[in-house]
Amino acid sequence: MSEQGVQSNQIHELGKQALGDAHLQEAYRSSTLRLYTHRLAAVSEVPGFERLRERAQELKREVMDHLDFYLAQFAENVERRGGVLHWAETTEEARSIVTELATRAGASEVVKAKTMVSEEIELNPALERAGIRPFETDLGEFIVQLSGERPAHIVAPAMHMTRHDVSDLFVRNIQAEPTEVPEELTAIARRALREKFARAGLGLSGANFAVAETGTVVLIENEGNIRFCTTAPRVHVALVGIEKLISRFADLAVFLRLLGRSGTGQKLTVYTSLLTGPRRPGEDGPEEMHVVLVDNGRIATLADEKMREALYCIRCGACLNTCPVYRKIGGHAYGWVYSGPIGALVTPQLTGIQNARELPFASSLCGACRDVCPVKINIPDLLLHLRAEVQEHAPAPSGGPLGERTAMHLWAWAMQRPWVYSLGSRMARWGQRLLARQGWIRKIPMYPASSWTDGRDLPALAPKTFRECWKEIEKQ
């Protein structure tokens, strides 16, 4: 799939390492909690926020159900306004197109805005092989590039690093003076990057949205680096996943109200850029604008009517910030570019379920991700669908641990025999008398149940079953 490979099936090993790193745990805890609480405050200020989410879901469903039409409309409008449209079906095609455009532009250096599609296709190594130096200009991506890591979060790539970590990194790599003051760290990065905007022959960006009606690429940011990347170099290239399309310019208002609040807790991000073609006479901007529409497995996802909903995602990162699994094991444990609940959906679709068979199981199915998703993707339901797909198309070589297989067979056998299930529940209620205190079981001494109570409390069984309660109601 890529030079670095997909390591999703190592989630157990990588997750265990993350859980044992107290420094990393604190970095994720503080960062996700801050973004989560900021979102709560921002959402509370919007009357009818749930209706706004429903409308966004309707708009995305409309586009995905008629994506062929909207892709053709977008392509036509991009070219009508002087842009050049390219189609990339695979990772290799996308990398080849961008590398060729940079070579044709005579660019020995490329300045890059934050783009997850670029990470997905691992563009940087491809550019370097062609003798072209890529420079990440988003602060988080700049930090991650210096450290030689993948992004740890969709919105905050360097979430796993503290101020102290960043200070040490700058001292080692760009000869900066040590400091843990955020403003000073930002100034250091700004000085390191400033001259590169003017020197680069090509600027690369992603797209938060692509408007079919007008051929507009919409970019949202807080730092201003995207405006430099898309205006200072002579050539601008936008890498756009085909799922980023929205149909009408008026629909943008719905998504802008949702994205900032869901991602960072802002009413609106600091900069919103609407790019429609290259510069015109009397304007600033690039002489050439190229849009590369990337498939790379998205059409296959579209063809699966159940999984199509995953393409509604607007990459806000809210599901990561609320997910109890992500908040403990972090982004790198997921083994690829996309992490958290949405990563557990997207990665199997884009890399093949055999390369990511463990990810759909990396969830408690608590539903918190569904509750915060701005476009109301039913993530738990899709994860259950993928779990079934894994068992059908990519089961564990041994069928799973013997104990787990035995337990599932016994459970299935009991569920088909009501008298066995009833007897088992009575025995369990009797047995918990030795363990339950105030409605909770704090500790079970026997393995494998002890593994559960090592990390959490277990609700005690109710004194009466539903069937018993129902019989009492019928007698009244």
C-alpha positions in Angstrom: 0.0 0.0 0.0 2.8 2.5 0.9 6.4 2.9 1.8 5.7 2.9 5.5 3.0 0.2 5.3 -0.2 -0.1 7.1 0.3 -1.2 10.7 -3.4 -1.4 11.8 -3.1 -5.0 12.8 -0.6 -4.0 15.4 -3.1 -2.0 17.4 -2.9 -4.3 20.4 0.9 -4.0 20.7 0.9 -0.3 19.9 -2.0 0.4 22.2 -0.3 -1.4 25.1 2.8 0.7 24.6 0.7 3.9 24.7 -1.1 2.9 27.8 2.2 2.4 29.6 3.5 5.8 28.6 2.4 8.3 31.4 3.7 11.3 29.5 1.8 10.3 26.4 -1.4 9.6 28.4 -1.3 13.1 29.9 -0.8 14.7 26.5 -3.8 13.0 25.0 -6.0 13.5 28.1 -5.4 17.2 28.3 -5.7 17.9 24.6 -8.8 15.8 23.9 -10.5 17.1 27.0 -9.9 20.7 26.0 -11.3 20.2 22.5 -14.2 18.3 23.8 -15.2 20.9 26.4 -14.8 23.7 23.9 -17.1 21.9 21.5 -19.8 21.6 24.3 -19.6 25.3 25.0 -19.8 26.3 21.3 -22.7 23.9 20.5 -24.7 25.2 23.4 -24.8 28.6 21.9 -26.5 27.5 18.7 -30.3 27.1 18.9 -31.5 24.1 16.8 -28.1 22.6 16.5 -29.6 19.1 16.1 -31.6 20.3 13.1 -28.4 21.7 11.7 -26.8 18.3 12.0 -29.8 16.7 10.3 -29.6 19.1 7.4 -25.9 18.5 6.9 -26.6 14.8 6.8 -29.3 15.3 4.2 -27.0 17.4 2.1 -24.2 14.9 2.2 -26.6 12.0 1.4 -27.8 13.9 -1.6 -24.3 14.3 -3.0 -23.2 10.8 -2.3 -26.3 9.3 -3.9 -25.6 11.3 -7.1 -21.8 11.7 -6.9 -21.3 11.0 -10.6 -23.4 14.1 -11.5 -21.8 16.4 -9.0 -18.2 15.3 -9.9 -18.9 16.1 -13.6 -20.5 19.4 -12.6 -17.5 20.3 -10.4 -15.0 19.4 -13.1 -16.8 21.4 -15.7 -16.9 24.5 -13.5 -13.2 24.2 -12.4 -12.1 24.3 -16.0 -14.6 26.9 -17.0 -12.9 29.3 -14.5 -9.4 28.6 -15.8 -8.4 25.7 -13.5 -7.1 22.3 -14.7 -8.8 19.2 -13.5 -7.0 15.9 -13.0 -8.4 12.5 -12.0 -6.5 10.1 -9.8 -7.9 6.6 -9.3 -5.0 5.3 -7.2 -2.3 6.4 -4.8 0.3 6.0 -7.5 -1.7 8.1 -10.0 -2.1 10.9 -7.5 1.5 11.0 -6.6 2.6 10.9 -10.2 0.3 13.8 -11.2 1.6 16.0 -8.4 5.2 15.1 -9.0 4.8 15.8 -12.7 3.2 19.2 -12.0 6.0 20.2 -9.7 8.6 19.1 -12.2 6.9 20.9 -15.0 6.8 24.1 -12.8 10.5 23.8 -12.2 9.9 23.6 -8.5 12.7 22.3 -6.4 10.7 23.0 -3.2 7.0 22.7 -2.5 5.2 24.3 0.4 2.3 22.3 1.7 -0.8 23.2 3.7 -2.4 20.5 5.9 -3.9 17.8 3.8 -4.8 14.4 5.0 -5.0 13.1 1.4 -1.4 14.0 1.0 -0.6 11.9 4.1 -2.8 9.1 2.8 -0.9 8.8 -0.5 2.4 9.5 1.2 3.3 12.2 -1.2 6.4 13.5 0.6 8.6 10.5 0.0 7.5 10.5 -3.7 8.5 14.2 -4.1 11.8 13.5 -2.3 12.6 10.7 -4.7 12.1 13.1 -7.6 14.5 15.6 -6.0 11.8 17.9 -4.7 11.8 19.1 -1.1 8.4 19.3 0.5 7.9 21.6 3.5 4.9 21.2 5.8 3.7 24.7 6.8 0.8 23.9 9.2 2.4 24.1 12.7 1.3 20.7 13.8 2.3 19.1 10.5 5.6 21.0 10.6 6.3 19.5 14.0 5.3 16.0 12.9 7.6 16.3 9.8 10.5 17.3 12.0 9.9 14.3 14.3 9.5 11.9 11.4 6.1 10.7 12.5 2.6 10.4 11.1 -0.1 12.7 12.4 -1.7 11.6 15.7 -5.0 13.4 15.1 -7.1 14.5 12.1 -7.2 18.1 13.2 -4.3 18.4 15.7 -1.4 16.3 14.1 1.0 16.9 17.0 -1.5 16.3 19.8 0.7 13.6 21.3 3.5 16.1 22.0 3.7 18.6 24.9 5.3 22.0 24.8 8.5 20.6 26.2 8.6 17.9 23.5 8.2 20.6 20.8 10.9 22.8 22.4 13.4 19.9 22.4 12.5 19.1 18.8 13.1 22.7 17.6 16.4 22.9 19.5 17.6 19.7 17.8 16.4 20.4 14.3 16.3 24.1 13.7 18.9 25.4 16.3 16.2 27.3 18.3 16.6 28.5 21.8 14.7 26.3 24.3 11.3 27.7 25.4 7.9 26.4 26.4 5.9 29.5 25.7 3.4 28.7 22.9 3.7 32.1 21.3 7.5 31.8 21.2 7.4 28.3 19.7 5.0 29.6 17.0 7.3 32.5 16.2 10.2 30.0 15.8 8.3 28.0 13.3 7.1 31.1 11.5 10.7 32.3 11.1 11.8 28.9 9.8 9.0 28.8 7.2 8.5 32.4 6.1 11.1 32.5 3.4 10.0 29.2 1.9 6.6 30.6 0.8 8.3 33.1 -1.5 10.9 30.6 -2.7 8.7 27.6 -3.5 7.7 27.0 -7.1 4.5 25.1 -6.1 2.0 25.3 -3.3 -0.1 22.3 -2.3 -3.3 22.2 -0.3 -6.2 19.9 0.4 -9.8 21.0 0.5 -12.3 21.1 3.3 -15.2 21.3 0.8 -15.5 21.5 -3.0 -18.5 23.2 -4.4 -19.9 21.5 -7.5 -22.1 24.5 -8.5 -19.2 26.9 -8.8 -16.0 24.8 -9.0 -14.8 26.4 -5.7 -12.2 24.9 -3.4 -12.9 25.8 0.2 -10.1 25.9 2.7 -10.5 26.4 6.4 -7.6 27.2 8.8 -6.5 29.2 11.9 -2.8 30.0 11.0 -2.8 31.8 7.7 -0.2 29.4 6.2 -2.8 28.0 3.7 -3.3 31.5 2.2 0.5 31.7 1.7 0.6 28.2 0.1 -2.2 29.0 -2.3 -1.2 32.5 -3.4 2.5 33.0 -3.1 3.8 30.2 -5.4 3.2 30.5 -9.1 1.4 27.1 -9.2 -1.3 25.9 -6.8 -2.3 22.2 -6.6 -5.4 21.1 -4.5 -5.6 17.5 -3.6 -9.3 16.7 -3.1 -10.9 13.4 -2.0 -14.0 13.0 -4.1 -16.1 12.8 -0.9 -15.4 16.5 -0.2 -18.0 17.6 -2.7 -21.1 19.6 -1.7 -23.7 20.5 -4.3 -24.5 24.2 -3.9 -22.6 27.3 -2.7 -25.5 28.1 -0.3 -25.0 24.8 1.4 -21.6 25.9 2.6 -23.2 28.0 5.3 -24.5 24.8 7.0 -21.2 23.1 7.0 -19.2 26.2 8.2 -21.4 26.5 11.2 -20.8 22.9 12.1 -17.1 22.3 11.3 -15.4 24.9 13.5 -17.7 24.2 16.5 -17.3 20.5 16.2 -13.5 20.5 15.6 -12.1 23.1 17.8 -15.0 24.7 19.6 -14.8 27.9 17.5 -17.8 29.7 16.0 -15.8 30.0 12.8 -12.1 29.3 12.1 -9.9 32.4 11.6 -9.5 32.0 7.9 -11.9 30.7 5.3 -10.6 30.8 1.7 -12.8 30.4 -1.3 -10.6 29.6 -4.4 -12.3 29.6 -7.8 -9.7 29.2 -10.5 -6.3 30.9 -10.9 -5.7 34.7 -10.6 -7.4 37.0 -13.0 -6.1 40.4 -14.2 -5.5 42.7 -11.3 -5.6 39.9 -8.7 -3.1 38.2 -6.5 -2.7 34.5 -6.6 -1.2 31.7 -8.6 -0.9 31.7 -12.4 -2.0 28.1 -12.5 -4.5 26.2 -10.4 -4.8 22.4 -10.6 -7.3 20.3 -8.8 -6.6 16.6 -8.4 -9.7 14.6 -7.6 -8.6 11.4 -5.7 -10.6 8.2 -5.6 -8.1 5.7 -3.9 -10.9 3.3 -2.7 -13.7 5.8 -2.2 -15.7 4.6 -5.2 -15.6 1.1 -3.8 -17.0 2.5 -0.5 -19.7 4.4 -2.4 -20.8 1.1 -4.0 -21.4 -0.4 -0.6 -24.8 1.1 0.4 -24.2 0.3 4.1 -20.7 1.9 4.2 -21.5 4.8 2.0 -22.4 6.8 5.1 -18.7 6.9 6.1 -18.1 9.2 3.1 -20.3 11.9 4.8 -17.4 12.7 7.2 -16.2 16.3 7.1 -12.9 15.5 9.1 -13.7 17.6 12.2 -12.1 15.1 14.6 -14.9 15.4 17.2 -15.3 11.6 17.3 -11.7 11.2 18.3 -11.9 13.7 21.1 -14.9 11.9 22.7 -13.8 8.3 22.0 -12.7 6.5 25.3 -10.5 4.2 23.2 -8.7 6.9 21.2 -8.2 9.1 24.3 -6.3 6.2 25.9 -4.3 4.6 23.1 -3.8 7.7 20.9 -3.6 8.1 17.1 -0.5 6.2 16.3 -1.9 2.9 17.7 -4.3 2.8 14.8 -1.4 2.2 12.5 -2.2 4.5 9.6 -3.2 8.1 8.7 -6.8 8.1 9.9 -7.3 7.2 13.6 -10.2 7.1 16.1 -13.7 5.9 15.3 -13.7 7.4 11.8 -10.3 5.9 11.2 -11.7 2.5 12.2 -14.2 2.9 9.4 -12.1 4.6 6.7 -8.9 2.6 7.0 -10.4 -0.8 6.1 -12.2 0.8 3.2 -9.0 2.4 1.7 -6.4 -0.2 2.5 -8.4 -3.4 2.4 -10.1 -5.1 5.3 -7.4 -7.7 5.5 -4.9 -4.9 6.4 -7.1 -3.5 9.1 -9.1 -6.3 10.5 -8.6 -5.3 14.1 -9.8 -1.7 13.8 -13.6 -2.3 13.8 -13.1 -4.0 17.2 -11.2 -1.0 18.7 -14.4 0.4 20.1 -16.6 0.1 23.1 -19.7 0.9 20.9 -20.7 3.4 23.5 -22.2 5.7 20.9 -20.3 8.9 21.9 -18.9 9.2 18.4 -22.4 9.1 16.9 -23.6 11.7 19.4 -21.0 14.3 18.4 -20.7 13.7 14.7 -21.8 16.9 12.9 -23.3 14.9 10.0 -24.8 12.2 12.3 -22.8 9.2 10.9 -24.0 6.1 12.8 -20.4 5.0 13.5 -21.2 2.2 15.9 -23.7 0.6 13.5 -21.0 0.8 10.7 -18.4 -0.7 13.0 -20.7 -3.7 13.7 -21.2 -4.1 9.9 -17.4 -4.1 9.4 -17.0 -6.7 12.2 -19.3 -9.0 10.3 -17.2 -8.3 7.1 -14.0 -9.2 9.0 -15.4 -12.5 10.1 -16.6 -13.3 6.5 -13.6 -12.1 4.5 -10.6 -11.7 6.8 -11.1 -14.0 9.9 -8.2 -14.6 12.3 -6.0 -17.4 10.9 -6.8 -19.6 13.9 -10.4 -18.4 14.2 -9.5 -16.4 17.3 -8.4 -17.5 20.8 -9.7 -20.9 21.9 -11.4 -19.5 25.0 -13.1 -16.8 23.1 -14.4 -19.2 20.5 -15.6 -21.6 23.1 -17.4 -18.8 25.0 -19.2 -17.6 21.9 -20.3 -21.1 21.0 -21.7 -21.6 24.5 -23.4 -18.2 24.4 -25.1 -19.0 21.0 -26.2 -22.4 22.3 -27.7 -20.9 25.5 -29.5 -18.1 23.5 -31.3 -20.7 21.5 -32.6 -22.4 24.6 -34.6 -20.1 26.9 -34.6 -22.5 29.8 -30.8 -22.6 29.8 -30.5 -18.8 29.5 -33.0 -18.4 32.4 -31.1 -20.9 34.5 -27.8 -19.2 33.8 -29.2 -15.8 34.8 -30.5 -17.2 38.1 -27.1 -18.8 38.9 -25.3 -15.5 38.0 -27.5 -13.5 40.3 -26.9 -16.0 43.1 -23.2 -16.0 42.5 -22.8 -12.2 42.4 -23.9 -12.0 46.1 -20.3 -12.6 47.1 -19.0 -9.9 44.7 -21.6 -7.1 44.3 -21.5 -4.0 46.6 -24.0 -1.1 46.2 -25.0 -2.3 42.8 -21.5 -2.7 41.3 -19.0 -5.5 41.0 -15.6 -4.0 41.6 -13.5 -7.1 41.3 -13.9 -10.6 39.8 -11.1 -12.9 40.8 -11.4 -15.4 37.9 -9.9 -15.0 34.4 -11.0 -13.9 31.9 -13.6 -11.8 33.7 -10.9 -10.4 35.9 -9.5 -8.6 32.8 -12.6 -6.6 32.6 -12.8 -5.5 36.2 -9.1 -4.7 36.3 -9.9 -1.6 34.3 -13.6 -0.8 35.1 -16.5 -1.7 37.4 -19.2 -4.0 36.2 -22.9 -3.2 36.9 -24.5 -5.9 39.1 -27.4 -7.9 37.6 -30.8 -6.6 38.6 -32.6 -8.5 41.4 -35.3 -9.6 39.0 -35.2 -10.4 35.3 -37.4 -8.6 32.8 -39.5 -11.7 32.4 -40.2 -11.8 36.1 -41.1 -8.1 36.2 -43.4 -8.6 33.2 -45.2 -11.5 34.8 -45.8 -9.3 37.9 -47.2 -6.5 35.8 -49.6 -8.9 34.0 -51.0 -10.1 37.4 -51.9 -6.5 38.4 
